[in-house]
């Protein structure tokens, strides 16, 4: 009986920790998506200045 309760608590704790990790990964992914979009605009601008859109 006590082992069963311990296993349930351990499973609940593991699930809580997995959800925390998923939230952190999701937050970082959103941050990186925004950063990459910003860099892409600068890359396009730089490329235009270099070749005046001739390539």
Secondary structure, DSSP 8 states (H G I E B T S, - for coil): -HHHHHHHHHHHHHHHHHHHHHHHHHHHHHHHHHHHHHHHHHHHHHHHHHHTT--
